[in-house]
Amino acid sequence: MEHLEGNSHMEQTESIPQTEQIDRIQQMERCLDRASKALMRLSAALDEYADAQDALRQLSNYYGSDLWKHDIAADSAGLLPQDLKRGVLSEDAVWNLLEDVRDLKERMREMVTILSSFLSR
């Protein structure tokens, strides 16, 4: 009986027009290429993000601290060089970055759920 089922599958495959089969294989190759490239880019981005965790921790600890307030006061008093990059002293730049981190954390949590359901098939 198994032998017949195998032949039945072969007969079904042979009955599909070759152009349809080629189109399907080409489409799946495009899917494989796209997914492989996306996975490589995501992996590289995750590595870079992991490397930035110490910088994020330092920034989070600095933001709103007494040192941060002291640096803002020094800037307001004109005690810092005019050409000093000072985005870190603005409330919005750091706050927005930390909010983006929180949003990314939620997106990653959602992706884990999606991946878990996909991989459990």
N, CA, C and O atoms as CSV, one atom per row, in Angstrom:
chain,resi,resn,atom,element,x,y,z
A,1,MET,N,N,0.830,-1.200,0.000
A,1,MET,CA,C,0.000,0.000,0.000
A,1,MET,C,C,0.871,1.259,0.000
A,1,MET,O,O,0.593,2.220,-0.717
A,2,GLU,N,N,1.938,1.236,0.823
A,2,GLU,CA,C,2.814,2.408,0.855
A,2,GLU,C,C,3.435,2.668,-0.508
A,2,GLU,O,O,3.597,3.817,-0.920
A,3,HIS,N,N,3.776,1.607,-1.193
A,3,HIS,CA,C,4.383,1.747,-2.511
A,3,HIS,C,C,3.432,2.487,-3.456
A,3,HIS,O,O,3.856,3.339,-4.237
A,4,LEU,N,N,2.161,2.156,-3.376
A,4,LEU,CA,C,1.169,2.810,-4.226
A,4,LEU,C,C,1.016,4.279,-3.872
A,4,LEU,O,O,0.854,5.126,-4.750
A,5,GLU,N,N,1.069,4.585,-2.536
A,5,GLU,CA,C,0.964,5.996,-2.134
A,5,GLU,C,C,2.127,6.789,-2.687
A,5,GLU,O,O,1.952,7.921,-3.138
A,6,GLY,N,N,3.308,6.208,-2.656
A,6,GLY,CA,C,4.479,6.870,-3.215
A,6,GLY,C,C,4.307,7.130,-4.698
A,6,GLY,O,O,4.643,8.211,-5.182
A,7,ASN,N,N,3.781,6.143,-5.431
A,7,ASN,CA,C,3.542,6.321,-6.860
A,7,ASN,C,C,2.472,7.366,-7.113
A,7,ASN,O,O,2.562,8.144,-8.062
A,8,SER,N,N,1.459,7.378,-6.257
A,8,SER,CA,C,0.387,8.352,-6.393
A,8,SER,C,C,0.946,9.769,-6.283
A,8,SER,O,O,0.571,10.654,-7.053
A,9,HIS,N,N,1.849,9.978,-5.313
A,9,HIS,CA,C,2.481,11.291,-5.147
A,9,HIS,C,C,3.298,11.648,-6.387
A,9,HIS,O,O,3.285,12.790,-6.846
A,10,MET,N,N,4.004,10.661,-6.917
A,10,MET,CA,C,4.813,10.884,-8.100
A,10,MET,C,C,3.937,11.238,-9.289
A,10,MET,O,O,4.279,12.115,-10.081
A,11,GLU,N,N,2.807,10.554,-9.412
A,11,GLU,CA,C,1.889,10.847,-10.505
A,11,GLU,C,C,1.329,12.255,-10.382
A,11,GLU,O,O,1.163,12.950,-11.384
A,12,GLN,N,N,1.030,12.687,-9.125
A,12,GLN,CA,C,0.537,14.045,-8.915
A,12,GLN,C,C,1.604,15.059,-9.308
A,12,GLN,O,O,1.301,16.071,-9.941
A,13,THR,N,N,2.845,14.790,-8.936
A,13,THR,CA,C,3.935,15.697,-9.256
A,13,THR,C,C,4.132,15.788,-10.760
A,13,THR,O,O,4.354,16.871,-11.301
A,14,GLU,N,N,4.051,14.645,-11.431
A,14,GLU,CA,C,4.245,14.634,-12.880
A,14,GLU,C,C,3.109,15.319,-13.608
A,14,GLU,O,O,3.297,15.801,-14.725
A,15,SER,N,N,1.937,15.373,-13.004
A,15,SER,CA,C,0.800,15.993,-13.669
A,15,SER,C,C,0.830,17.516,-13.591
A,15,SER,O,O,0.092,18.183,-14.316
A,16,ILE,N,N,1.677,18.081,-12.718
A,16,ILE,CA,C,1.804,19.536,-12.612
A,16,ILE,C,C,2.643,20.018,-13.798
A,16,ILE,O,O,3.727,19.489,-14.042
A,17,PRO,N,N,2.160,20.999,-14.523
A,17,PRO,CA,C,2.948,21.513,-15.646
A,17,PRO,C,C,4.335,21.966,-15.162
A,17,PRO,O,O,4.468,22.575,-14.100
A,18,GLN,N,N,5.342,21.662,-15.949
A,18,GLN,CA,C,6.713,21.956,-15.546
A,18,GLN,C,C,6.923,23.450,-15.295
A,18,GLN,O,O,7.666,23.814,-14.383
A,19,THR,N,N,6.289,24.318,-16.076
A,19,THR,CA,C,6.468,25.759,-15.865
A,19,THR,C,C,5.948,26.175,-14.495
A,19,THR,O,O,6.531,27.040,-13.842
A,20,GLU,N,N,4.854,25.562,-14.062
A,20,GLU,CA,C,4.314,25.862,-12.731
A,20,GLU,C,C,5.290,25.412,-11.643
A,20,GLU,O,O,5.493,26.101,-10.643
A,21,GLN,N,N,5.879,24.259,-11.862
A,21,GLN,CA,C,6.852,23.726,-10.905
A,21,GLN,C,C,8.092,24.622,-10.848
A,21,GLN,O,O,8.592,24.924,-9.765
A,22,ILE,N,N,8.574,25.036,-11.990
A,22,ILE,CA,C,9.746,25.912,-12.049
A,22,ILE,C,C,9.435,27.246,-11.387
A,22,ILE,O,O,10.248,27.763,-10.620
A,23,ASP,N,N,8.263,27.808,-11.677
A,23,ASP,CA,C,7.849,29.075,-11.055
A,23,ASP,C,C,7.821,28.951,-9.528
A,23,ASP,O,O,8.280,29.838,-8.809
A,24,ARG,N,N,7.267,27.821,-9.049
A,24,ARG,CA,C,7.188,27.598,-7.602
A,24,ARG,C,C,8.582,27.517,-6.984
A,24,ARG,O,O,8.838,28.121,-5.943
A,25,ILE,N,N,9.463,26.783,-7.614
A,25,ILE,CA,C,10.829,26.635,-7.093
A,25,ILE,C,C,11.547,27.981,-7.101
A,25,ILE,O,O,12.245,28.318,-6.144
A,26,GLN,N,N,11.383,28.742,-8.162
A,26,GLN,CA,C,12.002,30.071,-8.228
A,26,GLN,C,C,11.445,30.990,-7.141
A,26,GLN,O,O,12.193,31.745,-6.519
A,27,GLN,N,N,10.135,30.924,-6.913
A,27,GLN,CA,C,9.519,31.732,-5.857
A,27,GLN,C,C,10.075,31.342,-4.495
A,27,GLN,O,O,10.382,32.213,-3.680
A,28,MET,N,N,10.207,30.052,-4.240
A,28,MET,CA,C,10.738,29.580,-2.951
A,28,MET,C,C,12.206,29.967,-2.797
A,28,MET,O,O,12.654,30.247,-1.685
A,29,GLU,N,N,12.958,29.986,-3.891
A,29,GLU,CA,C,14.350,30.443,-3.842
A,29,GLU,C,C,14.414,31.924,-3.465
A,29,GLU,O,O,15.280,32.335,-2.692
A,30,ARG,N,N,13.494,32.721,-4.013
A,30,ARG,CA,C,13.450,34.144,-3.641
A,30,ARG,C,C,13.119,34.289,-2.159
A,30,ARG,O,O,13.695,35.129,-1.467
A,31,CYS,N,N,12.188,33.467,-1.677
A,31,CYS,CA,C,11.848,33.485,-0.242
A,31,CYS,C,C,13.059,33.112,0.602
A,31,CYS,O,O,13.340,33.761,1.609
A,32,LEU,N,N,13.767,32.081,0.199
A,32,LEU,CA,C,14.961,31.645,0.927
A,32,LEU,C,C,16.017,32.738,0.944
A,32,LEU,O,O,16.600,33.019,1.992
A,33,ASP,N,N,16.272,33.361,-0.206
A,33,ASP,CA,C,17.274,34.441,-0.284
A,33,ASP,C,C,16.880,35.615,0.603
A,33,ASP,O,O,17.705,36.139,1.351
A,34,ARG,N,N,15.619,36.026,0.517
A,34,ARG,CA,C,15.144,37.176,1.305
A,34,ARG,C,C,15.242,36.891,2.803
A,34,ARG,O,O,15.739,37.718,3.567
A,35,ALA,N,N,14.767,35.721,3.216
A,35,ALA,CA,C,14.797,35.372,4.631
A,35,ALA,C,C,16.231,35.225,5.141
A,35,ALA,O,O,16.540,35.641,6.257
A,36,SER,N,N,17.098,34.636,4.328
A,36,SER,CA,C,18.502,34.465,4.734
A,36,SER,C,C,19.192,35.816,4.916
A,36,SER,O,O,19.904,36.024,5.899
A,37,LYS,N,N,18.983,36.724,3.979
A,37,LYS,CA,C,19.589,38.053,4.082
A,37,LYS,C,C,19.054,38.810,5.289
A,37,LYS,O,O,19.814,39.456,6.010
A,38,ALA,N,N,17.741,38.730,5.507
A,38,ALA,CA,C,17.131,39.420,6.655
A,38,ALA,C,C,17.670,38.860,7.959
A,38,ALA,O,O,17.957,39.613,8.890
A,39,LEU,N,N,17.808,37.547,8.031
A,39,LEU,CA,C,18.325,36.925,9.240
A,39,LEU,C,C,19.762,37.341,9.510
A,39,LEU,O,O,20.127,37.599,10.657
A,40,MET,N,N,20.578,37.406,8.469
A,40,MET,CA,C,21.975,37.839,8.648
A,40,MET,C,C,22.046,39.282,9.133
A,40,MET,O,O,22.840,39.600,10.018
A,41,ARG,N,N,21.212,40.167,8.553
A,41,ARG,CA,C,21.207,41.575,8.980
A,41,ARG,C,C,20.705,41.709,10.412
A,41,ARG,O,O,21.251,42.485,11.196
A,42,LEU,N,N,19.653,40.945,10.754
A,42,LEU,CA,C,19.114,40.995,12.109
A,42,LEU,C,C,20.144,40.496,13.117
A,42,LEU,O,O,20.305,41.088,14.183
A,43,SER,N,N,20.828,39.432,12.792
A,43,SER,CA,C,21.844,38.889,13.687
A,43,SER,C,C,22.957,39.906,13.920
A,43,SER,O,O,23.409,40.085,15.051
A,44,ALA,N,N,23.394,40.567,12.863
A,44,ALA,CA,C,24.439,41.591,12.987
A,44,ALA,C,C,23.937,42.767,13.831
A,44,ALA,O,O,24.667,43.290,14.673
A,45,ALA,N,N,22.693,43.176,13.601
A,45,ALA,CA,C,22.120,44.286,14.375
A,45,ALA,C,C,21.995,43.910,15.852
A,45,ALA,O,O,22.257,44.737,16.725
A,46,LEU,N,N,21.600,42.676,16.134
A,46,LEU,CA,C,21.501,42.236,17.528
A,46,LEU,C,C,22.867,42.204,18.195
A,46,LEU,O,O,22.988,42.545,19.371
A,47,ASP,N,N,23.893,41.800,17.461
A,47,ASP,CA,C,25.258,41.822,17.997
A,47,ASP,C,C,25.676,43.252,18.338
A,47,ASP,O,O,26.237,43.506,19.404
A,48,GLU,N,N,25.399,44.181,17.424
A,48,GLU,CA,C,25.749,45.581,17.650
A,48,GLU,C,C,24.974,46.156,18.837
A,48,GLU,O,O,25.529,46.895,19.649
A,49,TYR,N,N,23.685,45.810,18.931
A,49,TYR,CA,C,22.856,46.281,20.038
A,49,TYR,C,C,23.353,45.705,21.365
A,49,TYR,O,O,23.382,46.410,22.375
A,50,ALA,N,N,23.738,44.445,21.367
A,50,ALA,CA,C,24.281,43.824,22.584
A,50,ALA,C,C,25.557,44.548,23.021
A,50,ALA,O,O,25.783,44.756,24.213
A,51,ASP,N,N,26.378,44.925,22.059
A,51,ASP,CA,C,27.612,45.647,22.372
A,51,ASP,C,C,27.340,47.042,22.937
A,51,ASP,O,O,28.184,47.593,23.643
A,52,ALA,N,N,26.187,47.614,22.640
A,52,ALA,CA,C,25.840,48.962,23.096
A,52,ALA,C,C,25.161,48.974,24.462
A,52,ALA,O,O,24.849,50.050,24.971
A,53,GLN,N,N,24.926,47.825,25.064
A,53,GLN,CA,C,24.196,47.773,26.330
A,53,GLN,C,C,24.888,48.542,27.445
A,53,GLN,O,O,24.219,49.204,28.238
A,54,ASP,N,N,26.206,48.470,27.524
A,54,ASP,CA,C,26.911,49.215,28.561
A,54,ASP,C,C,26.723,50.720,28.368
A,54,ASP,O,O,26.522,51.456,29.334
A,55,ALA,N,N,26.790,51.169,27.114
A,55,ALA,CA,C,26.578,52.593,26.824
A,55,ALA,C,C,25.155,53.013,27.211
A,55,ALA,O,O,24.955,54.099,27.756
A,56,LEU,N,N,24.172,52.161,26.930
A,56,LEU,CA,C,22.791,52.474,27.305
A,56,LEU,C,C,22.624,52.541,28.817
A,56,LEU,O,O,21.922,53.411,29.333
A,57,ARG,N,N,23.270,51.623,29.524
A,57,ARG,CA,C,23.203,51.640,30.993
A,57,ARG,C,C,23.818,52.925,31.556
A,57,ARG,O,O,23.250,53.563,32.442
A,58,GLN,N,N,24.977,53.287,31.030
A,58,GLN,CA,C,25.634,54.510,31.497
A,58,GLN,C,C,24.754,55.727,31.232
A,58,GLN,O,O,24.591,56.588,32.097
A,59,LEU,N,N,24.199,55.786,30.049
A,59,LEU,CA,C,23.338,56.912,29.680
A,59,LEU,C,C,22.097,56.971,30.558
A,59,LEU,O,O,21.700,58.046,31.008
A,60,SER,N,N,21.488,55.826,30.801
A,60,SER,CA,C,20.298,55.765,31.646
A,60,SER,C,C,20.614,56.219,33.072
A,60,SER,O,O,19.823,56.936,33.684
A,61,ASN,N,N,21.754,55.810,33.595
A,61,ASN,CA,C,22.160,56.219,34.949
A,61,ASN,C,C,22.486,57.714,35.016
A,61,ASN,O,O,22.210,58.369,36.022
A,62,TYR,N,N,23.067,58.242,33.957
A,62,TYR,CA,C,23.455,59.660,33.911
A,62,TYR,C,C,22.225,60.570,33.803
A,62,TYR,O,O,22.147,61.613,34.452
A,63,TYR,N,N,21.265,60.147,32.965
A,63,TYR,CA,C,20.084,60.969,32.697
A,63,TYR,C,C,19.300,61.205,33.986
A,63,TYR,O,O,18.879,60.252,34.641
A,64,GLY,N,N,19.104,62.460,34.347
A,64,GLY,CA,C,18.342,62.830,35.544
A,64,GLY,C,C,19.151,62.807,36.829
A,64,GLY,O,O,18.641,63.173,37.888
A,65,SER,N,N,20.414,62.380,36.749
A,65,SER,CA,C,21.244,62.306,37.955
A,65,SER,C,C,21.710,63.699,38.375
A,65,SER,O,O,21.515,64.672,37.647
A,66,ASP,N,N,22.327,63.784,39.556
A,66,ASP,CA,C,22.886,65.059,40.027
A,66,ASP,C,C,23.983,65.554,39.086
A,66,ASP,O,O,24.097,66.754,38.835
A,67,LEU,N,N,24.785,64.631,38.569
A,67,LEU,CA,C,25.834,65.021,37.609
A,67,LEU,C,C,25.225,65.631,36.354
A,67,LEU,O,O,25.711,66.646,35.856
A,68,TRP,N,N,24.168,65.019,35.845
A,68,TRP,CA,C,23.490,65.529,34.661
A,68,TRP,C,C,22.955,66.937,34.930
A,68,TRP,O,O,23.106,67.832,34.097
A,69,LYS,N,N,22.335,67.128,36.085
A,69,LYS,CA,C,21.798,68.442,36.453
A,69,LYS,C,C,22.927,69.465,36.599
A,69,LYS,O,O,22.772,70.621,36.206
A,70,HIS,N,N,24.058,69.041,37.163
A,70,HIS,CA,C,25.220,69.919,37.309
A,70,HIS,C,C,25.735,70.326,35.921
A,70,HIS,O,O,26.078,71.487,35.699
A,71,ASP,N,N,25.786,69.369,34.996
A,71,ASP,CA,C,26.263,69.665,33.636
A,71,ASP,C,C,25.313,70.609,32.910
A,71,ASP,O,O,25.759,71.481,32.164
A,72,ILE,N,N,24.012,70.446,33.120
A,72,ILE,CA,C,23.033,71.361,32.506
A,72,ILE,C,C,23.210,72.773,33.060
A,72,ILE,O,O,23.164,73.747,32.309
A,73,ALA,N,N,23.412,72.881,34.373
A,73,ALA,CA,C,23.610,74.190,34.997
A,73,ALA,C,C,24.876,74.849,34.454
A,73,ALA,O,O,24.886,76.051,34.190
A,74,ALA,N,N,25.942,74.068,34.287
A,74,ALA,CA,C,27.190,74.612,33.747
A,74,ALA,C,C,26.977,75.097,32.317
A,74,ALA,O,O,27.512,76.133,31.923
A,75,ASP,N,N,26.203,74.358,31.552
A,75,ASP,CA,C,25.926,74.766,30.169
A,75,ASP,C,C,25.105,76.046,30.154
A,75,ASP,O,O,25.384,76.963,29.381
A,76,SER,N,N,24.094,76.104,31.008
A,76,SER,CA,C,23.240,77.307,31.072
A,76,SER,C,C,24.029,78.531,31.494
A,76,SER,O,O,23.721,79.645,31.071
A,77,ALA,N,N,25.046,78.337,32.324
A,77,ALA,CA,C,25.879,79.453,32.797
A,77,ALA,C,C,26.956,79.819,31.779
A,77,ALA,O,O,27.729,80.748,32.015
A,78,GLY,N,N,27.020,79.108,30.653
A,78,GLY,CA,C,28.007,79.419,29.629
A,78,GLY,C,C,29.410,78.933,29.975
A,78,GLY,O,O,30.389,79.445,29.432
A,79,LEU,N,N,29.524,77.963,30.860
A,79,LEU,CA,C,30.827,77.480,31.302
A,79,LEU,C,C,31.407,76.372,30.414
A,79,LEU,O,O,32.551,75.957,30.600
A,80,LEU,N,N,30.628,75.906,29.471
A,80,LEU,CA,C,31.089,74.831,28.593
A,80,LEU,C,C,31.464,75.414,27.227
A,80,LEU,O,O,30.902,76.427,26.812
A,81,PRO,N,N,32.414,74.775,26.527
A,81,PRO,CA,C,32.818,75.276,25.202
A,81,PRO,C,C,31.624,75.343,24.242
A,81,PRO,O,O,30.752,74.475,24.250
A,82,GLN,N,N,31.608,76.384,23.423
A,82,GLN,CA,C,30.520,76.592,22.465
A,82,GLN,C,C,30.393,75.441,21.471
A,82,GLN,O,O,29.287,75.097,21.054
A,83,ASP,N,N,31.531,74.840,21.087
A,83,ASP,CA,C,31.508,73.802,20.059
A,83,ASP,C,C,31.326,72.383,20.624
A,83,ASP,O,O,31.431,71.407,19.882
A,84,LEU,N,N,31.055,72.267,21.920
A,84,LEU,CA,C,30.852,70.968,22.556
A,84,LEU,C,C,29.499,70.384,22.142
A,84,LEU,O,O,28.461,71.031,22.273
A,85,LYS,N,N,29.535,69.167,21.648
A,85,LYS,CA,C,28.286,68.484,21.321
A,85,LYS,C,C,27.568,68.219,22.640
A,85,LYS,O,O,28.165,67.680,23.571
A,86,ARG,N,N,26.272,68.598,22.728
A,86,ARG,CA,C,25.576,68.540,24.010
A,86,ARG,C,C,24.161,68.007,23.930
A,86,ARG,O,O,23.309,68.373,24.739
A,87,GLY,N,N,23.908,67.152,22.966
A,87,GLY,CA,C,22.575,66.548,22.843
A,87,GLY,C,C,22.160,65.799,24.093
A,87,GLY,O,O,20.975,65.717,24.417
A,88,VAL,N,N,23.146,65.253,24.796
A,88,VAL,CA,C,22.870,64.492,26.016
A,88,VAL,C,C,22.295,65.379,27.127
A,88,VAL,O,O,21.685,64.875,28.070
A,89,LEU,N,N,22.486,66.679,27.017
A,89,LEU,CA,C,21.966,67.595,28.033
A,89,LEU,C,C,20.514,67.996,27.772
A,89,LEU,O,O,19.861,68.584,28.634
A,90,SER,N,N,20.021,67.677,26.594
A,90,SER,CA,C,18.608,67.970,26.333
A,90,SER,C,C,17.768,66.854,26.944
A,90,SER,O,O,18.170,65.691,26.952
A,91,GLU,N,N,16.622,67.216,27.443
A,91,GLU,CA,C,15.756,66.202,28.040
A,91,GLU,C,C,15.182,65.278,26.970
A,91,GLU,O,O,15.036,64.078,27.200
A,92,ASP,N,N,14.860,65.825,25.815
A,92,ASP,CA,C,14.190,65.039,24.775
A,92,ASP,C,C,15.069,63.961,24.153
A,92,ASP,O,O,14.595,62.846,23.934
A,93,ALA,N,N,16.330,64.254,23.861
A,93,ALA,CA,C,17.191,63.299,23.156
A,93,ALA,C,C,17.342,61.995,23.939
A,93,ALA,O,O,17.156,60.912,23.383
A,94,VAL,N,N,17.673,62.095,25.204
A,94,VAL,CA,C,17.876,60.895,26.013
A,94,VAL,C,C,16.544,60.214,26.294
A,94,VAL,O,O,16.437,58.992,26.191
A,95,TRP,N,N,15.535,60.989,26.646
A,95,TRP,CA,C,14.216,60.419,26.922
A,95,TRP,C,C,13.693,59.645,25.711
A,95,TRP,O,O,13.203,58.524,25.844
A,96,ASN,N,N,13.803,60.257,24.528
A,96,ASN,CA,C,13.328,59.606,23.312
A,96,ASN,C,C,14.096,58.311,23.031
A,96,ASN,O,O,13.501,57.309,22.633
A,97,LEU,N,N,15.406,58.333,23.235
A,97,LEU,CA,C,16.195,57.127,23.032
A,97,LEU,C,C,15.744,56.020,23.986
A,97,LEU,O,O,15.564,54.875,23.572
A,98,LEU,N,N,15.566,56.361,25.249
A,98,LEU,CA,C,15.146,55.355,26.228
A,98,LEU,C,C,13.739,54.839,25.934
A,98,LEU,O,O,13.450,53.666,26.170
A,99,GLU,N,N,12.871,55.695,25.427
A,99,GLU,CA,C,11.536,55.255,25.006
A,99,GLU,C,C,11.640,54.310,23.810
A,99,GLU,O,O,10.917,53.316,23.731
A,100,ASP,N,N,12.544,54.625,22.881
A,100,ASP,CA,C,12.760,53.745,21.736
A,100,ASP,C,C,13.252,52.373,22.195
A,100,ASP,O,O,12.880,51.353,21.615
A,101,VAL,N,N,14.083,52.349,23.230
A,101,VAL,CA,C,14.560,51.082,23.785
A,101,VAL,C,C,13.376,50.292,24.345
A,101,VAL,O,O,13.271,49.087,24.121
A,102,ARG,N,N,12.490,50.970,25.071
A,102,ARG,CA,C,11.307,50.290,25.619
A,102,ARG,C,C,10.414,49.752,24.495
A,102,ARG,O,O,9.903,48.636,24.581
A,103,ASP,N,N,10.235,50.554,23.447
A,103,ASP,CA,C,9.420,50.111,22.306
A,103,ASP,C,C,10.057,48.897,21.620
A,103,ASP,O,O,9.366,47.947,21.251
A,104,LEU,N,N,11.365,48.940,21.458
A,104,LEU,CA,C,12.077,47.827,20.836
A,104,LEU,C,C,11.940,46.563,21.680
A,104,LEU,O,O,11.770,45.467,21.146
A,105,LYS,N,N,12.015,46.719,22.978
A,105,LYS,CA,C,11.844,45.575,23.881
A,105,LYS,C,C,10.481,44.921,23.653
A,105,LYS,O,O,10.379,43.694,23.624
A,106,GLU,N,N,9.441,45.728,23.493
A,106,GLU,CA,C,8.100,45.194,23.247
A,106,GLU,C,C,8.028,44.517,21.883
A,106,GLU,O,O,7.436,43.445,21.754
A,107,ARG,N,N,8.625,45.134,20.863
A,107,ARG,CA,C,8.642,44.520,19.529
A,107,ARG,C,C,9.364,43.178,19.556
A,107,ARG,O,O,8.925,42.213,18.931
A,108,MET,N,N,10.466,43.128,20.283
A,108,MET,CA,C,11.226,41.879,20.373
A,108,MET,C,C,10.410,40.808,21.102
A,108,MET,O,O,10.446,39.634,20.731
A,109,ARG,N,N,9.683,41.212,22.126
A,109,ARG,CA,C,8.824,40.276,22.853
A,109,ARG,C,C,7.757,39.708,21.909
A,109,ARG,O,O,7.474,38.510,21.936
A,110,GLU,N,N,7.170,40.570,21.076
A,110,GLU,CA,C,6.168,40.121,20.108
A,110,GLU,C,C,6.788,39.165,19.088
A,110,GLU,O,O,6.171,38.169,18.712
A,111,MET,N,N,8.014,39.473,18.642
A,111,MET,CA,C,8.686,38.606,17.672
A,111,MET,C,C,9.002,37.243,18.272
A,111,MET,O,O,8.928,36.232,17.573
A,112,VAL,N,N,9.349,37.198,19.544
A,112,VAL,CA,C,9.612,35.914,20.199
A,112,VAL,C,C,8.345,35.069,20.189
A,112,VAL,O,O,8.402,33.863,19.947
A,113,THR,N,N,7.210,35.696,20.449
A,113,THR,CA,C,5.936,34.977,20.429
A,113,THR,C,C,5.652,34.430,19.032
A,113,THR,O,O,5.254,33.274,18.882
A,114,ILE,N,N,5.857,35.259,18.017
A,114,ILE,CA,C,5.636,34.838,16.636
A,114,ILE,C,C,6.589,33.694,16.274
A,114,ILE,O,O,6.165,32.683,15.714
A,115,LEU,N,N,7.865,33.855,16.592
A,115,LEU,CA,C,8.848,32.826,16.276
A,115,LEU,C,C,8.571,31.524,17.023
A,115,LEU,O,O,8.736,30.435,16.473
A,116,SER,N,N,8.152,31.646,18.268
A,116,SER,CA,C,7.858,30.453,19.057
A,116,SER,C,C,6.719,29.659,18.436
A,116,SER,O,O,6.784,28.432,18.358
A,117,SER,N,N,5.679,30.352,17.995
A,117,SER,CA,C,4.550,29.639,17.396
A,117,SER,C,C,4.947,29.063,16.033
A,117,SER,O,O,4.489,27.981,15.665
A,118,PHE,N,N,5.782,29.767,15.291
A,118,PHE,CA,C,6.226,29.295,13.989
A,118,PHE,C,C,7.130,28.074,14.120
A,118,PHE,O,O,6.993,27.107,13.370
A,119,LEU,N,N,8.047,28.123,15.072
A,119,LEU,CA,C,9.022,27.040,15.221
A,119,LEU,C,C,8.446,25.819,15.910
A,119,LEU,O,O,9.054,24.750,15.863
A,120,SER,N,N,7.291,25.947,16.549
A,120,SER,CA,C,6.703,24.798,17.243
A,120,SER,C,C,5.860,23.928,16.308
A,120,SER,O,O,5.272,22.940,16.747
A,121,ARG,N,N,5.799,24.283,15.047
A,121,ARG,CA,C,5.021,23.500,14.073
A,121,ARG,C,C,5.632,22.145,13.860
A,121,ARG,O,O,5.114,21.350,13.076
